[in-house]
């Protein structure tokens, strides 16, 4: 049980680190004070971003399937 928790924690922290590094590389038009702190905080939500990406991808697949079902005019 402890091993599974440690593996989950390691995966979560690796995803957080990768997301925080990716977000910190994005430059906006104007420098914002506290941007690094915000990027580190937003990196904690990487599972949410991953689920949203998967949901949008599935919606796109469903839309394509629906368009194929429409009769040709």
Helices and strands as residue ranges (DSSP letters): H 2-24, H 35-43, H 46-69
